[in-house]
Amino acid sequence: MSDFTLYIGNKNYSSWSFRPWIGLKVAGIEFEEKLVPFEMAAGNPKFKEFSPTGKVPVLVDGDLVVAESLAILDHVARKFPEKNLWPSDERVRTLAMAASCEMVGGFSAIRNQCPMNLRRPIKRLEQDAALAKDVARIETLWIENLNKFGGDFLFGKFSIADAMFAPVVNRLEVYALTSNVQIRAYMERVKSLAAWQEWEAAGIKEPWIVEEDEA
């Protein structure tokens, strides 16, 4: 039986739930999944039964309750250092953490204008200045690190940074926000992960429709 319980929201929409879920899955760390859907703009009042923030995701590790996607992933990475969720090199790990923090604190335009939506048909969204700025920064960040570290993923091997940007892969694709060949190739590598495909298949089948996320 797993030591961890991960509470998540709808797989079709919940980008913050997707981040720790795909990180744990790719690392091969066992956990019990509990999906509590949100069906309204305010989420779901039931979240308060297990979440100190009233939001998802939440990881329960014994008597420890951890909210926030990056904190969940960092907790698991420190508990299982052999899984290499952070790069082993200290300097590279710092850069991966910085990129992950930038995802948490930035990119408000792409988050607000382009909700994650696995069922959305690919359809170009016209970019205003704020969205174009976000897309340009994401492209620069990804290309710089892919070139610098020379692996399939942002910092060589799959890491927490890739997990944190995984929902952006969906956004760039379904809203047709980039045509950069190197970016598209990275997106395809992320989408080829078994964990991505498992989450996507489940999300597409979900019955819930959240109108606020149907951009």
C-alpha positions in Angstrom: 0.0 0.0 0.0 1.3 3.5 -0.9 2.4 5.9 1.7 1.0 8.8 -0.3 -2.4 9.9 -1.2 -2.7 12.6 -3.9 -5.9 14.5 -4.2 -6.5 16.0 -7.6 -9.2 17.7 -9.7 -10.5 17.1 -13.1 -7.8 15.6 -15.4 -9.2 17.4 -18.4 -8.7 20.9 -16.8 -6.6 20.8 -13.6 -3.1 21.8 -14.7 -1.9 22.2 -11.1 -3.1 18.6 -10.3 -1.3 17.3 -13.5 2.1 18.6 -12.4 2.7 16.4 -9.3 0.8 13.5 -10.8 3.0 13.3 -13.9 6.1 13.8 -11.8 5.3 11.0 -9.4 4.3 8.7 -12.3 7.4 9.3 -14.4 9.6 8.7 -11.3 7.8 5.4 -10.5 6.6 6.5 -7.1 3.5 4.8 -5.9 0.6 6.8 -4.6 -3.2 6.5 -4.1 -5.1 8.8 -6.4 -8.3 10.5 -5.2 -10.1 12.6 -7.8 -12.5 15.2 -6.5 -13.9 17.1 -9.5 -14.6 20.8 -9.7 -17.8 21.6 -11.6 -18.0 25.3 -10.9 -15.8 28.4 -11.2 -15.1 28.4 -7.5 -13.9 24.8 -7.5 -15.7 22.5 -5.1 -16.6 23.1 -1.4 -15.5 19.5 -0.7 -11.9 20.5 -1.2 -11.9 22.1 2.2 -12.4 18.6 3.8 -8.8 17.6 2.9 -7.1 20.8 1.6 -5.8 23.6 3.9 -6.1 26.0 0.9 -9.4 24.8 -0.3 -7.7 23.9 -3.6 -6.1 20.9 -5.4 -3.7 19.3 -5.5 -2.9 18.0 -2.0 -0.5 15.3 -1.0 -1.1 13.4 2.3 2.0 11.7 3.6 1.0 10.1 6.9 0.1 13.1 9.2 1.7 15.6 6.8 -0.6 17.4 4.5 1.2 19.3 1.6 -0.6 21.7 -0.7 0.8 23.4 -3.8 2.2 21.5 -6.8 5.9 22.5 -6.5 6.0 21.9 -2.8 4.5 18.4 -3.3 7.1 17.5 -5.9 10.0 18.9 -3.8 8.8 17.0 -0.8 8.7 13.7 -2.8 12.1 14.5 -4.4 13.7 14.9 -1.0 12.1 11.8 0.4 13.2 9.7 -2.6 16.5 11.3 -3.8 17.3 8.1 -5.7 14.4 8.9 -8.1 16.3 12.0 -9.3 13.3 14.2 -9.7 15.8 17.1 -9.4 19.0 17.1 -11.4 21.9 15.6 -9.4 24.3 18.5 -10.1 23.8 21.3 -7.6 24.1 24.1 -10.1 21.7 22.5 -12.6 19.3 21.7 -9.8 19.3 25.4 -8.9 18.4 26.3 -12.5 15.6 23.7 -12.6 14.2 25.1 -9.4 14.4 28.7 -10.8 12.5 27.6 -13.9 9.9 25.8 -11.8 9.4 28.8 -9.6 9.0 31.0 -12.7 6.2 28.7 -13.8 4.5 29.1 -10.5 4.8 32.9 -10.3 4.6 33.9 -13.9 2.9 33.4 -17.2 -0.5 34.8 -16.0 -1.6 35.5 -19.6 -1.3 32.0 -20.9 -2.9 30.6 -17.7 -5.8 33.0 -17.8 -6.4 33.0 -21.6 -5.6 29.4 -22.4 -6.9 27.0 -19.8 -5.6 23.5 -20.0 -8.2 21.5 -21.9 -7.3 18.0 -23.3 -10.5 17.7 -25.3 -10.2 21.0 -27.1 -9.8 20.7 -30.9 -6.6 22.4 -32.1 -7.6 25.9 -33.0 -5.4 29.0 -33.2 -6.0 31.7 -30.6 -5.0 35.2 -31.6 -2.3 36.4 -29.3 -2.5 39.8 -27.6 0.7 41.4 -26.3 0.6 39.8 -22.9 0.1 36.3 -24.3 2.7 36.8 -27.0 5.2 37.9 -24.3 4.5 34.7 -22.3 4.9 32.4 -25.3 8.1 34.1 -26.3 9.6 33.7 -22.8 8.5 30.0 -22.7 10.2 29.4 -26.0 13.4 31.1 -24.9 13.5 29.3 -21.6 12.9 25.9 -23.2 15.3 26.3 -26.1 18.1 27.7 -23.9 18.0 24.8 -21.6 17.5 22.1 -24.2 20.6 23.4 -26.1 22.6 23.9 -22.9 22.0 20.4 -21.4 21.5 18.5 -24.6 19.0 15.9 -23.4 15.4 15.1 -24.3 14.1 17.2 -21.5 14.7 20.7 -20.2 17.6 19.8 -17.9 18.8 16.6 -19.6 16.7 13.9 -18.0 13.0 14.4 -17.0 12.8 16.5 -13.9 10.4 18.5 -11.8 10.9 21.4 -14.2 9.3 19.3 -17.0 6.5 18.3 -14.7 5.8 21.9 -13.9 5.7 22.9 -17.6 3.7 19.8 -18.7 0.4 21.6 -18.9 1.9 24.3 -21.1 2.6 21.6 -23.7 -1.2 21.1 -24.0 -1.8 24.8 -24.1 0.8 25.5 -26.8 -0.7 22.7 -28.9 -4.4 23.1 -28.7 -4.3 26.9 -29.0 -1.7 26.7 -31.8 0.6 29.1 -30.1 4.0 28.0 -31.5 5.4 26.7 -34.7 9.0 26.5 -33.5 10.4 23.1 -34.6 12.6 22.6 -31.5 9.7 23.4 -29.2 7.4 21.1 -31.1 9.9 18.3 -30.9 10.2 18.7 -27.1 6.4 18.8 -26.8 6.1 15.5 -28.7 8.7 13.9 -26.4 6.6 15.0 -23.3 3.4 13.7 -25.0 5.1 10.3 -25.7 5.6 9.6 -22.0 3.3 6.8 -20.8 2.3 9.0 -17.9 1.1 11.8 -20.2 -0.9 9.4 -22.3 -2.5 7.8 -19.3 -3.6 11.2 -17.9 -4.8 12.4 -21.3 -6.9 9.3 -22.0 -8.6 9.6 -18.6 -9.2 13.3 -19.0 -10.8 13.0 -22.5 -13.3 10.5 -21.1 -14.4 12.6 -18.1 -18.1 13.7 -18.1 -17.6 17.0 -16.5 -17.8 20.3 -18.4 -16.5 23.5 -16.8 -17.7 26.4 -19.0 -15.1 28.8 -17.5 -12.4 26.6 -18.9 -13.9 26.2 -22.4 -12.0 29.1 -24.0 
